[in-house]
Amino acid sequence: MKFQLNFKSIITELICLLYILLFVYAAMSKLLDFENFQTQLGQSPILSLYADFFSISVIVLELVMATLISIPRLRYLGLWGALVLMSMFTAYIVIILNFSSFVPCSCGGILEKLGWRAHLIFNLGFIFLAIAAIKLKTKNNRLVIPIATAVLSGVIFITAVFLFSEDIMEKENPFIRRFPNASAAKIDRIDLRNSSYYIIGNHKDKIYLANRLAPLQILEVDSDFKNKRSHTISLDRENFKFRAVEVRLNPPYFYVIDGSVPVIYIGLISAWKAKVVSTGKFRFSDIIFNDNKQAFVRAQKQYTGENILGLSKDYASSEIKYNPHLLEKQIDGIFDTDGTMQYSRSLRKLIYVYYYRNEYIAADENLKLQYRSNTIDTTSRAKLKLVKLKQSGDTKLAAPPYMVNRHTTLCDNLLFVNSLLRGRYEGNDVWKHATAVDVYDIVKQRYVLSFYVYDEEGLRMNNFFATGSAMYIISGHYLLKYGYGKNLKSKFKSDL
């Protein structure tokens, strides 16, 4: 009988020792790398909204449980607390594995090296040990209901946090990005040996780039980066005072434009010969060609210079139907309404993303407003310092602008936005060497996920273009190919 009691005592002591080592080690690992631990919690789909609270409370609870278990007269209470805490940790992993696409590990130390399924087994083992120690510490045989209640309370608490967090993130994201593991990653690159290229589009597994310093030179690159070929655009007329020549692609056509002249050329990609189809009809600062006749334009109002969006049913004529209500003025109507235009041909939807505020606009093919939506940052008003020159009367920027959304690209239902603002719980070290791309579903009007585009040999991304299979990026004099992972592929609308 005495041997049996000693055996029970030894087993209990070993279990308690294991728990003390686990909690102390886990807590100290988190404390020693607290910033990284908090960052990982901030990117968790369950705890992101409460990362500040949980990053501290988890460490405190682990140390408290370890202390209670180490004191003989409080050991029984500590084991019950450990059972609830391990049940919470286990429920967290179950939700991650079954109801979430990703989560960064936030355990610290060697536990961080475990896979999530191995971590689940590890936690279940410690739950079993806690139950065994509780039973060995008491003569009460009616423990099924108390143990079930303790485990269930931990599970219910984490489940409630998850559901509440998801609801808030869905309705009002407090600038917390989600970075799934399988979203996008670099799979290839090619050295262009020239940093003045920009991507104009794709056609039949070819990527086409134009050159800002040599506007009529086109570089054709296979989508697998195995072959490249140069083309020179031939113009039927060149007697214009060009200022800002650009090339646009709308397969099977290409366009040579200069909105300051103004002039528009059109030609076939197969020939690279362009003829004038519009000259002196209307000026524009940006233009998107919907088909070989129709185009969306951004122009300036005649007397105020404010930006305005319009639709040309036939850009060979001067008739443009403007919608003065799409762009909303906050300060001057010029700088504060500046932004990028993208068009989804599969959805027949125009998207305009403001540079200096967290908003984008969706309009149909007739330029009628469909909705206004927001990017996930919190800059609702443009932060611009302007000055009006006395001599010319022109309005100029008096200080560098606070840019929110820089580059954009649109493919089917997914809008990709290169954001210049660091979100909550994002490490400073990453932002020194990378820039964020946020992805939005313009059908569901919701934020989807984010991924980083890392600098290429110290060169930051300055242009990008999304296709249905990959994203192509210009970083300095490199053309990069980022392949989509399953988390991003699954977000494309399949019935388009």
MIDREN-111119 format. One line per 2 residues: number of its first residue (from 1); their letters; for each residue x, y, z of C-alpha. Coordinates in steps of 0.1 Angstrom, whole numbers. Example, Ala and Ser with C-alpha at 12.3 -4.5 7.8 and 13.67 -1.06 7.14 Angstrom:
2
1 = AS = 123 -45 78 | 137 -11 71
% end
This chain:
496
1 = MK = 0 0 0 | 28 23 9
3 = FQ = 46 14 -24 | 15 23 -43
5 = LN = 12 57 -26 | 49 64 -32
7 = FK = 44 54 -69 | 15 78 -73
9 = SI = 34 105 -56 | 64 101 -79
11 = IT = 42 101 -110 | 25 133 -98
13 = EL = 58 149 -90 | 71 141 -125
15 = IC = 40 155 -142 | 42 187 -121
17 = LL = 79 190 -130 | 71 186 -167
19 = YI = 45 213 -164 | 68 237 -146
21 = LL = 96 232 -172 | 71 236 -200
23 = FV = 55 268 -187 | 87 285 -176
25 = YA = 105 276 -208 | 76 288 -230
27 = AM = 72 320 -210 | 109 329 -210
29 = SK = 112 322 -248 | 83 346 -254
31 = LL = 98 372 -231 | 132 370 -247
33 = DF = 117 376 -282 | 86 396 -271
35 = EN = 84 418 -302 | 84 388 -325
37 = FQ = 59 370 -303 | 35 400 -303
39 = TQ = 39 404 -341 | 30 367 -347
41 = LG = 0 370 -325 | -10 402 -343
43 = QS = -11 382 -376 | -31 353 -361
45 = PI = -66 350 -375 | -79 343 -340
47 = LS = -60 367 -317 | -49 395 -340
49 = LY = -74 420 -325 | -63 413 -290
51 = AD = -25 408 -296 | -15 434 -270
53 = FF = -36 418 -243 | -28 381 -251
55 = SI = 9 387 -256 | 12 397 -220
57 = SV = -16 376 -204 | -3 343 -219
59 = IV = 31 349 -204 | 17 359 -171
61 = LE = -7 329 -170 | 22 305 -178
63 = LV = 43 318 -150 | 14 319 -126
65 = MA = 6 282 -134 | 42 272 -130
67 = TL = 44 290 -96 | 11 274 -83
69 = IS = 22 239 -94 | 56 244 -77
71 = IP = 40 251 -43 | 27 219 -27
73 = RL = -4 233 -10 | -14 252 -43
75 = RY = -5 224 -66 | -40 210 -70
77 = LG = -53 244 -80 | -24 249 -104
79 = LW = -31 216 -122 | -67 226 -128
81 = GA = -55 259 -142 | -30 241 -164
83 = LV = -58 219 -177 | -79 249 -187
85 = LM = -49 267 -202 | -38 236 -223
87 = SM = -74 232 -234 | -73 268 -247
89 = FT = -40 262 -265 | -54 230 -280
91 = AY = -86 246 -292 | -66 273 -308
93 = IV = -46 247 -328 | -78 228 -338
95 = II = -93 261 -351 | -61 269 -370
97 = LN = -60 235 -387 | -97 233 -396
99 = FS = -111 268 -399 | -82 290 -409
101 = SF = -57 291 -438 | -27 302 -418
103 = VP = -11 313 -385 | 25 320 -376
105 = CS = 38 299 -347 | 40 319 -315
107 = CG = 52 294 -290 | 89 303 -289
109 = GI = 119 281 -286 | 120 245 -298
111 = LE = 82 243 -297 | 82 267 -326
113 = KL = 99 240 -347 | 69 216 -343
115 = GW = 44 214 -371 | 8 222 -361
117 = RA = -3 186 -361 | 27 176 -340
119 = HL = 19 205 -317 | -17 193 -314
121 = IF = -5 158 -303 | 20 174 -279
123 = NL = -8 195 -263 | -32 166 -261
125 = GF = -5 146 -243 | -1 174 -217
127 = IF = -39 175 -212 | -39 138 -205
129 = LA = -10 143 -180 | -29 171 -162
131 = IA = -60 149 -159 | -39 120 -146
133 = AI = -22 142 -120 | -55 156 -108
135 = KL = -69 121 -104 | -38 110 -85
137 = KT = -40 141 -62 | -76 134 -50
139 = KN = -97 105 -37 | -128 119 -53
141 = NR = -139 95 -82 | -165 119 -95
143 = LV = -142 140 -117 | -157 134 -151
145 = IP = -180 164 -150 | -155 188 -134
147 = IA = -128 178 -159 | -152 181 -189
149 = TA = -163 215 -176 | -127 227 -174
151 = VL = -118 215 -209 | -150 228 -224
153 = SG = -146 262 -208 | -112 266 -224
155 = VI = -126 255 -258 | -156 278 -256
157 = FI = -135 308 -246 | -111 304 -276
159 = TA = -140 297 -300 | -158 328 -289
161 = VF = -127 349 -293 | -122 335 -328
163 = LF = -158 342 -339 | -159 377 -324
165 = SE = -125 385 -339 | -135 373 -374
167 = DI = -167 394 -373 | -148 425 -364
169 = ME = -121 419 -390 | -148 413 -416
171 = KE = -166 445 -409 | -139 470 -398
173 = NP = -103 459 -401 | -82 479 -377
175 = FI = -52 478 -401 | -41 443 -394
177 = RR = -28 424 -424 | -31 387 -429
179 = FP = 0 370 -444 | -9 333 -453
181 = NA = 21 311 -460 | 9 299 -494
183 = SA = 0 332 -510 | 28 344 -534
185 = AK = 66 339 -537 | 93 346 -562
187 = ID = 100 318 -586 | 121 334 -613
189 = RI = 138 366 -624 | 155 381 -654
191 = DL = 180 409 -656 | 167 436 -680
193 = RN = 199 456 -676 | 178 488 -678
195 = SS = 157 503 -650 | 134 524 -672
197 = YY = 111 495 -682 | 75 492 -672
199 = II = 50 464 -678 | 22 472 -702
201 = GN = 4 438 -702 | 3 402 -714
203 = HK = -9 383 -745 | -7 346 -754
205 = DK = 19 337 -727 | 40 367 -735
207 = IY = 47 397 -711 | 52 430 -728
209 = LA = 73 459 -714 | 78 494 -727
211 = NR = 107 518 -720 | 102 553 -706
213 = LA = 135 565 -721 | 129 549 -754
215 = PL = 91 550 -757 | 88 531 -790
217 = QI = 109 502 -779 | 90 471 -767
219 = LE = 105 441 -750 | 86 408 -753
221 = VD = 94 381 -727 | 80 346 -725
223 = SD = 60 340 -693 | 86 313 -683
225 = FK = 115 338 -689 | 132 315 -714
227 = NK = 131 338 -744 | 129 375 -750
229 = RS = 125 396 -781 | 127 433 -790
231 = HT = 102 452 -812 | 103 488 -825
233 = IS = 69 506 -829 | 65 523 -863
235 = LD = 43 554 -863 | 25 567 -894
237 = RE = 30 603 -882 | 56 618 -859
239 = NF = 51 655 -864 | 39 661 -828
241 = KF = 55 678 -799 | 55 648 -776
243 = RA = 60 653 -739 | 50 621 -721
245 = VE = 46 592 -746 | 33 559 -731
247 = VR = 23 526 -745 | -9 507 -735
249 = LN = -20 471 -743 | -55 458 -750
251 = PP = -49 426 -770 | -49 422 -799
253 = YF = -43 460 -800 | -16 483 -786
255 = YV = -18 521 -782 | 7 548 -782
257 = ID = -6 578 -763 | 4 613 -751
259 = GS = -24 631 -733 | -6 664 -734
261 = VP = -5 667 -772 | -31 650 -772
263 = VI = -28 621 -796 | -38 584 -797
265 = YI = -23 558 -820 | -36 522 -825
267 = GL = -20 491 -840 | -19 454 -839
269 = IS = 5 436 -816 | 13 412 -844
271 = AW = 27 440 -866 | 38 469 -842
273 = KA = 27 495 -867 | 5 523 -853
275 = KV = -17 549 -870 | -32 580 -856
277 = VS = -69 576 -846 | -73 607 -825
279 = TG = -55 640 -824 | -64 673 -807
281 = KF = -98 659 -796 | -94 659 -758
283 = RF = -66 660 -733 | -62 634 -706
285 = SD = -39 625 -677 | -48 588 -678
287 = II = -67 565 -701 | -78 529 -702
289 = FN = -90 513 -735 | -120 490 -731
291 = DN = -121 479 -767 | -109 493 -800
293 = KQ = -133 522 -798 | -143 528 -762
295 = AF = -120 543 -735 | -122 556 -699
297 = VR = -103 588 -693 | -92 610 -665
299 = AQ = -91 646 -674 | -91 680 -657
301 = KQ = -120 704 -654 | -115 734 -677
303 = YT = -113 762 -651 | -104 745 -618
305 = GE = -80 718 -630 | -98 693 -608
307 = NI = -97 657 -618 | -128 642 -634
309 = LG = -135 608 -649 | -151 604 -683
311 = LS = -161 578 -709 | -154 580 -746
313 = KD = -177 558 -767 | -155 566 -797
315 = YA = -121 582 -789 | -118 592 -826
317 = SS = -144 619 -817 | -142 646 -791
319 = EI = -175 636 -774 | -169 624 -738
321 = KY = -195 617 -712 | -182 628 -678
323 = NP = -193 617 -644 | -185 646 -620
325 = HL = -197 627 -590 | -173 598 -590
327 = LE = -142 616 -576 | -148 633 -543
329 = KQ = -129 664 -534 | -114 667 -499
331 = ID = -88 695 -503 | -82 708 -538
333 = GI = -97 683 -561 | -64 679 -579
335 = FD = -38 662 -558 | -63 647 -533
337 = TD = -82 629 -560 | -52 616 -578
339 = GT = -49 579 -582 | -48 548 -604
341 = MQ = -73 534 -629 | -77 497 -636
343 = YS = -103 478 -656 | -115 442 -652
345 = RS = -127 431 -686 | -142 399 -672
347 = LR = -164 418 -648 | -167 450 -670
349 = KL = -158 471 -640 | -136 502 -636
351 = IY = -117 505 -604 | -102 538 -593
353 = VY = -78 537 -563 | -69 570 -545
355 = YY = -32 576 -538 | -36 595 -506
357 = RN = -66 580 -488 | -80 545 -480
359 = EY = -106 544 -506 | -113 529 -540
361 = IA = -143 534 -564 | -161 508 -586
363 = AD = -180 519 -617 | -197 499 -644
365 = EN = -189 500 -681 | -211 531 -685
367 = LK = -192 549 -657 | -220 547 -633
369 = LQ = -210 543 -596 | -215 509 -582
371 = YR = -199 513 -548 | -172 529 -528
373 = SN = -150 508 -506 | -120 511 -484
375 = TI = -85 497 -482 | -75 483 -448
377 = DT = -54 513 -436 | -70 540 -415
379 = TS = -61 571 -436 | -96 583 -445
381 = RA = -85 619 -454 | -56 629 -477
383 = KL = -27 644 -458 | -13 670 -481
385 = KL = 5 703 -477 | -3 726 -506
387 = VK = 9 760 -517 | -5 783 -544
389 = LK = 20 802 -565 | 13 839 -568
391 = QS = 27 844 -602 | 12 815 -621
393 = GD = -17 807 -598 | -8 770 -599
395 = TK = -12 748 -569 | 19 728 -559
397 = LA = 29 703 -532 | 47 722 -504
399 = AP = 60 689 -488 | 63 653 -498
401 = PY = 28 637 -498 | 16 611 -474
403 = MV = 10 583 -499 | -12 554 -489
405 = NR = -17 533 -521 | 10 535 -547
407 = HT = 8 509 -575 | -22 489 -584
409 = TL = -31 460 -608 | -63 442 -614
411 = CD = -70 407 -626 | -106 394 -628
413 = NL = -120 399 -593 | -88 405 -575
415 = LF = -74 440 -569 | -37 442 -559
417 = VN = -26 473 -541 | 10 482 -532
419 = SL = 5 499 -499 | 32 522 -484
421 = LR = 19 521 -448 | 31 496 -422
423 = GR = 2 478 -405 | -2 469 -368
425 = YE = 21 441 -356 | 44 442 -387
427 = GN = 81 440 -379 | 103 470 -387
429 = DV = 130 447 -400 | 108 433 -428
431 = WK = 97 468 -440 | 134 478 -445
433 = HA = 137 451 -472 | 102 446 -485
435 = TA = 69 463 -495 | 34 450 -489
437 = VD = 8 440 -515 | -28 439 -503
439 = VY = -53 419 -522 | -90 428 -524
441 = DI = -120 409 -539 | -139 436 -558
443 = VK = -170 413 -561 | -173 406 -524
445 = QR = -159 441 -516 | -136 427 -489
447 = YV = -99 425 -480 | -85 390 -488
449 = LS = -48 388 -477 | -14 403 -481
451 = FY = 21 393 -491 | 55 409 -492
453 = VY = 75 416 -523 | 111 416 -512
455 = DE = 137 441 -526 | 158 426 -553
457 = EG = 194 433 -545 | 183 464 -526
459 = LR = 160 476 -554 | 124 482 -544
461 = MN = 94 473 -565 | 83 501 -588
463 = NF = 58 485 -612 | 38 453 -613
465 = FA = 12 434 -633 | -11 405 -623
467 = TG = -22 377 -646 | -44 348 -636
469 = SA = -14 325 -630 | 14 348 -617
471 = MY = 24 383 -609 | 52 401 -628
473 = II = 72 428 -610 | 98 454 -620
475 = SG = 124 459 -592 | 151 483 -605
477 = HY = 165 466 -636 | 151 431 -628
479 = LL = 118 415 -639 | 105 392 -613
481 = KY = 79 364 -614 | 59 357 -583
483 = GY = 39 325 -584 | 6 322 -566
485 = GK = 2 298 -538 | -30 279 -530
487 = NL = -43 306 -506 | -42 332 -534
489 = KS = -52 309 -563 | -84 300 -544
491 = KF = -95 336 -542 | -99 341 -580
493 = KS = -135 339 -590 | -138 306 -609
495 = DL = -168 313 -630 | -155 344 -647
% end
